[in-house]
Amino acid sequence: MYLKRVLFLFLYLAVIRPVAEAQTDTVRYALPDAEKVFLENNLSLLAGKLDIPIAEAKILQAKAWPNPTLTVDNIQLYTNGTTEATPPLFGNFWRDRTFSAQLEQLIYTARKRKKNIDLETSSKDLAASNFLDVLQSLKADFRQTEASLLYLQQIQGDQLLQLGVVNTLLKAQQAMLKQGNISQTEMYRIKALQISLQSDINATHEDLTAQQEHLKNLLALNANVYLVLEDPTANADMVSELQRHPLQELLTQATQHNAGIMAAQRQKDVSVAALSVEKANAVPDVTLNANYERAGNVQNNFMGVGVSMDLPFFNRNKGNIKAAQLAVQQSDLLEKNKVNEVNNAVVKEWTDLHKAIGLYESIDTDYLDKLDTMVEGISRNFVNRNISLLEFLDFFSSFRDSKQQYYAAIKNISMKKATLNYLTGTEL
């Protein structure tokens, strides 16, 4: 175990630390802290959240009454010999001249104002559901990226330790080759193992930096930051908690809380409200007006009132009403389809989750804890010629696969949990 720690410290100083320091700042987050930063700083969430006050502003606008219209017309610019004598308005102003003025006010009929307010209110509820869907979707993406990055960090750590063991073994083999105690072919097999490990480390590093890039985008972190995640949770506790939720419970929660289903329901409400508005638009609005005419009628100062409205002979808004009716039918079908999609996805993810849990529980963690020590032990046994080269390579490959399968099982459980949280709209 002491040798393991020494090797890890050496490889950290030689490989991991220079990579982190090449980027100006290393940031360490426990998973709950990282999620808090994500919820506070994610730019997509901050932008999406503005859809709700935008919708509220549209409700405010829908509540406004139409403005009255003032028209001043027929202003007489000059007089001539045919102009009739007309007294001034006041003093000597506007003598022998005419003009007219009209004040109009549009009056909505068929409760159009209330129905437009209802439409914008439904649109606001839709915006809230859409934002919740974006939030839950991004949260699932964030947690899955966390799980992938943790997995790659663990794999990288093990690969560096294994490379250290192989490097030490290779030096010993080179010394034994000079003494004529082993064949060159045997040493080349160890050299091939070293190259294979280095190649795996490079591939892991590329995957790790890709996950780093995505996670830093989600956290809105500076490009120069090197991100390290720490998981304080117990995997056994997470698995035990997940097993407490039967499938039927998850299906019920999905129907009630899935943001996509809620958005489909709100879209149906918007379509119904839009149909109500279109039916109301078939009823003509009324315009009231008050008129004043100066010296243009049977009296010098004429005042009168009037009313106007469209006559619905040619356009009764039938096309828009039909389109709105079809939109209601469409939104109803889309809602049913969304419910079906979500329920099928829940069944799939629940089934896959329990398969992943079964694999996780089949792995002996005590065996895994001893693997690093066993790798060092078989290396010594190989150097001491207690086991053959083929036995050493077989043991080494089996140990590597066992650790990776264990880490992969934990990653898969975390990713399935994140997907189920999104589908059910809850925190499992």
Sequence and secondary structure as in RCSB ss.txt:
>XXXX:A:sequence
MYLKRVLFLFLYLAVIRPVAEAQTDTVRYALPDAEKVFLENNLSLLAGKLDIPIAEAKILQAKAWPNPTLTVDNI
QLYTNGTTEATPPLFGNFWRDRTFSAQLEQLIYTARKRKKNIDLETSSKDLAASNFLDVLQSLKADFRQTEASLL
YLQQIQGDQLLQLGVVNTLLKAQQAMLKQGNISQTEMYRIKALQISLQSDINATHEDLTAQQEHLKNLLALNANV
YLVLEDPTANADMVSELQRHPLQELLTQATQHNAGIMAAQRQKDVSVAALSVEKANAVPDVTLNANYERAGNVQN
NFMGVGVSMDLPFFNRNKGNIKAAQLAVQQSDLLEKNKVNEVNNAVVKEWTDLHKAIGLYESIDTDYLDKLDTMV
EGISRNFVNRNISLLEFLDFFSSFRDSKQQYYAAIKNISMKKATLNYLTGTEL
>XXXX:A:secstr
 HHHHHHHHHHIIIIIHHHHHHSSEEEEEEHHHHHHHHHHH HHHHHHHTHHHHHHHHHHHHTS    EEEEE  
     TT      SBTTBTTT  EEEEEEEEE  TTHHHHHHHHHHHHHHHHHHHHHHHHHHHHHHHHHHHHHHH
HHHHHHHHHHHHHHHHHHHHHHHHHHHHTTSS HHHHHHHHHHHHHHHHHHHHHHHHHHHHHHHHHHHHT  TTE
EEEEE  S HHHHHHHHTT  HHHHHHHHHHH HHHHHHHHHHHHHHHHHHHHHHHTS  EEEEEEEEESSSSSS
EEEEEEEEE  TTS   HHHHHHHHHHHHHHHHHHHHHHHHHHHHHHHHHHHHHHHHHHHHHS HHHHHTHHHHH
HHHHHHHHTTSS HHHHHHHHHHHHHHHHHHHHHHHHHHHHHHHHHHHHTS  
